[in-house]
Amino acid sequence: MELLIKIGFVLLGLFIILNWGLIMAGIIRKIIARVSMRRGIKIYQPYINLIKNYSIRSQLSHGVMFYLGPVFRLSGGVGIFLFMPLIYGSEIWNNFSFTGDLILIAYFMFFGMLGMALGAGEGGHPYSAIGISRGLAQFTAIEVPFTLALLSLAIQYKTLSISEIVAMQQGGIMHWTLFTNPVATIAAMLSFLGAMGHSPFNVVMAPQENPIGPPTEYHGTFLGVLQTNRAILHVIEAVLYMNLFFGGASSWLELLVKSFFVYFWSVFVGMVFPRFRVDQSIPWMLKIPMVLGILSIVLLIF
Amino acid sequence: MVNPVYIIAVLLSVSFLLGLFRKPGSDFARLAALITLAFPAIVSVSWLLQFLGEPTSPFIIYTAGSVPPFSINLKMGIEEAFLTSAVNILGFFGFLYLYRTFKESGVSAVVLFLVLVMGLNVVIMTRDIFNLFVFLEITSIALIGLIFLKKDINAVSAGFKYLIAVSVISTILLLGIGFIYYFAGTLNIDDFVSKNSGAVKGMSTAVFLVIIAVLLELKPFPANGWGLDVYQSAHPGISAMISAGMATASLFVLYKILPFGAVYWMQIIAAVGVITFVGSNMLGIAQKNANRLLGYSSIGQIGLMVGIIGFSPMLGKHLWMVFFGLFISHFLAKAGLFWLSGMIGKENIKSWSVLRKQPLLLIAFGVFAFALIGFPPFPSFFGKWQLVMDLAAHGQFGWIVAILLGSMLEGVYLFRWLGYAIKLDVEADQKLDLGIEKLIPVGVFALMLFGASHFAIENVPGGLTLNLIPVYFILLLFVLDFLPAKIKNSIAILGMAYYAWLLYPSLQDDTLRLVFAGIFLVGGVLTLFAGYSVKGKRAGFYPFAIMMYAGLIGLVEAKNLLQFFFAWELMTLGSYVLIIRGKKSLVHAYNYMLFSLGGAYLIFLGMALSVAGQHGLSLSLLNTTHFPGWAYTLLAIGFLTKTAALGLHIWLPGAHAEAESDVSPMVSGILLKGGAFGLIVLFLAMGAEKAGGHPLLYALGWLGAITAVGGNLMAVFQEDAKRLLAYSSVGNLGYILFAFAFMTNVGWLTGLTYSINHFLFKTLLFLAIGGVVMRVKTHNMYEMGGLIKRMPWSFIAVLIGIITLAGIPPLSGYAGKWLFYNAVITKGWYFQGAMVFFSGTIAFLYCFKLIYSIFLGQEKDKFRKVKEVPVWYILPQFILIIGIMVFSARPDLVLKPIGALLSQAGYFPTDPLTWENVTASTNLGYWSGYKIMLVIGVMFVTLLTWLLVMSRKAQKVKQFNIVYSGERPFTPETTHFSHNMFAPYYKALGFLTIPVVTSFWEGVNSTAHAFADSFRKIYSGNGQTYIAHILAYIIIVYLIIF
């Protein structure tokens, strides 16, 4: 019975996160359009897209792995959600975070990526494979400053448990990691730009030269699943950064606001800077962000 | 007992009698000589048996009816009995070998041969130095006569040079003997010693002349060009007599006259010997002529034995054991090799591939080569072992280094040669001379090596502690090699399974060892399963596969250093032969062997340093060594050659990639753990947690991290699937090294988890990819593609494999990653840790490339009909998958007892991992493999069901039905995005993969060869130059002494 209640709340949480993801996507696209002097889509356009994709009747499959790719991808997104504590101090909104800590989330990100890569791979379209190879290559460098920042956090808080990290940031804005460990925060936020896949790190799905990258072959329900995942993942990744660096959230409202601004950071940068090639983005990540990451550790050790 | 004087009498009288049968090629003369030669052999051996049976005082033969010093006396003690047995057995078989040759050369050659054997007997037995001189002359003259047997200009000129050199040496010897008689008034050795004649004024010069003459007779480097020319040009049957017979007698002469010299001669003799050993082998590495190379090797080996005689004060009661070990190996192997050379009849060592026409001869060649280098179970292994241990006990580390260097150089050319014989193409028109009279001597000598091994094992200290059951099992497999592969495979599997069952109780409580024993034995059985798919006999595979596993398991079982090193070398030998079986493995197996040999010698040296100044052989001596810095560093580098740490890794990719499909998983997933286990033994010896701050460990930690990045990065840019996996092994072993170097509780759990995981997924991946490669007959991934439809089972296996490799939850790879983070943070190795993490993300790139390029993407026309890999490949893969699943869900089953052992045994009591049911936690975080698996499993199934419902009508489309509305205008080859997949990545980070290490080792190689090549020019082939060398040598030694 207890388990059923738990599952009920988890599903409710997922529902909120999904909707927030869709709305946020709409808002942000609207903002982007306005900045570019366009009218832009309606804010509820992502809902329409989703409903349309799920209702398309023609479905093509290239094979089992192609079929499983979106499942892996969505499992990856939902999984991270499941292992993520959402609201500080709330037993109910802690999801299944008791099964593992920060490291689990850091590594579970790969689950969806890998599945997607394989599914798209079976699609057989060269653009998919090109997109994946770019994404993976770029990803190795993006993770470097993030890892260094995580290590810095672990040194600072002497724990890898996200709930505990959030707990230790309570008691006022000055207790946020942003202020107690600003260098690590900057390193991680630079890494976040890459993780979100907006410009300048969007060569993976670059529409002009590599039509939408890995999901090239996906359509209909499959694409719907991928879009669902993207909505969840964007919010939940922002929630992760919120938990680690911005004091977490003690209510749903705080969560929604903070996650919006964290996510908006990547959009903001993307609006201003042009796209990197892979062989440019990797050295970039391994320069200032990596040095900041190292610095954040050095400052704590000495 | 037959009086040994009859040996001389019979040989001499038959020689004279044979003069009556002058008719050339008389069959009777040859037969009579052969029967005659059996006589001294029987007499000597019977004496030897008597001495071995019950130690009695030596038998002295007085001639001319009076006692010495008024007459000549001969002695037959155990030493003489052994050496005359050797010489006489050699005489018999050497004659048999030359039986047909003598038909052409006539009776005089037969007579010369008998005289030679007789001369050698007397040289060994006599106690009178003038008599010694006379018979040395007689044997030399007989030899020169035999050298002239081969009627070509080179042989004649070599014989002539030999003649001149020997005359010069004899003159010096005679002068010395004259002086001795003048000063001491006696020619009898015992008389000389008992009168303490060495103390007489002026005697030192006399003794100098005698000893230097005997040393020169033994062809010291570099005054030995005359000897080399003879080895090269004489009939190989005669060279065998020189190398094995003449050298035996001369060495004993040196030993006999030792009491003449003052103590300082010992160091000189040792130096002469060891310099000869190193120098001769050094020059050998550039040599391509088989007989001349054997000459270099002979001179080198004889030099080593001269060295042993020089070391005799340090060896004490082990002298004979050490001498026996090295002598008998040289004696049997060198004679055998010269005989083989005669059967091949060509000069270049590359021609030896013809031996493959007669596999038994190839085996004989292998036996001789391994015996010469000193691999177990051959006597030289034990001889060298004891020699080094005794030298170490006296602090003579410089000599040890020199001896090991010489052995290494010998390995350089012997393994190149053996490799050629095993791998090079056989020249079509080449024939082997397969007379029965030639086969018998080779076969008998090869077999005698095994007998001698038995003897050596019994006599080396600690030898009786060796577990020989696996060795006998290997021999059994050799004997059964004629059976079909499937039967042998079953025998091998049953044997290993039975051994595992036997072993389990003794390891039950030692979980650390149990894990490795499990990897070796269970892994062994699983990888052998794949062998069922091989048709035919698979000749020579099983003995060596079992040898490798026997070595590995021997490491786990080892209680003392000898057992450990014995197992280590056994493993190396077996794996070398397994690796060289691959089609293109010639170079790679050679590299593997050289690195292994170098590594083994470093381990050997490290062990020697460890025991120096301590008693016994127990492994625990490593803990209390007096030279921790050097010993530990050497041992570590030695083990790192096997784990292929960056800098020592260049052998691995080729060796693993080019090996046979089912050998790659053996040598990659399993063999590498031998090195890891070595490191564990070393680190525990260093004092576990106490050693945590040791600079060596810090360095190894960095090395591990750099290896992880380097190995993984190189894997990314491979197009060859097996090379990709091989480089991935380099990287993974880097993780393992890194984790063990932590020396903390969680660090070691990380290392063990990595080890177990690497075993599981790398064996799985190599089996799967090996199977695919076997079907598609190419290693290039870009030539494959879309094989998921043809090989779904292999695809699943690879998928599970790469998920584990990449450390993605919920599979067990993640357990390693989680432990790793905790260990890194606890230890404070943040930057190294970040590097290792970075290498982990790099692993994604090659994981994707591997699975995508092979199984996904565009299917090629030529592979539309390939079949799934054989079931015997699939079966072990799925057993491994079950293993991964169990380990992923319940890591506590393995890690909990190991953790308990690590803390309770006192290795790592601080900051242990704690378990609460299935949830592990440290001071930092927590993780529950079982619950994670449950959550992910439920979620995955739910989502899958949902998608199945949503897209239940999905229509399967054809390959090219992609976004161009099915009108893709190109071929699958141009649509499959695989070749140079990570080009931009290379642009960004490729500079890290520039092969500086390979260039470095190539530089070492070419420098050594260039040096050898230019130095050997001193052997100009000019007789006068050789005499000048001899004289210069005498003067230099004189100046050093006086």
Interface residues (C-beta under 8 A of the other chain):
Chain A: Y54 R57 S58 Q59 L60 S61 H62 G63 V64 M65 Y67 L68 P70 V71 F72 L74 S75 V78 G79 L82 F83 F96 F98 T99 G100 D101 L102 I103 L104 Y107 F108 F110 F111 M113 L114 A117 L118 G121 E122 G123 G124 H125 P126 A129 I130 I132 S133 R134 L136 A137 F139 T140 A141 E143 V144 T147 L148 L151 A154 I155 K158 T159 L160 S161 P211 T216 E217 G220 T221 F222 G224 V225 R277 V278 D279 I282 P283 G293 I294 I297 I301
Chain B: G786 I788 K789 P792 F795 L799 I802 I803 A806 G807 I808 P809 Y814 K817 W818 Y821 N822 V824 I825 G828 Y830 F831 G833 A834 F837 F838 T841 I842 F844 L845 C847 F848 K849 I851 Y852 F855 L856 G857 Q858 T919 N923 L924 G925 Y926 W927 S928 K931 I932 V935 I936 M939 F940 L943 L944 L947 M950 S951 K953 A954 Q955 K956 V957 Q959 F960 N961 I962 V963 T975 H976 F977 S978 M981 F982 P984 Y985 K987 A988 L989
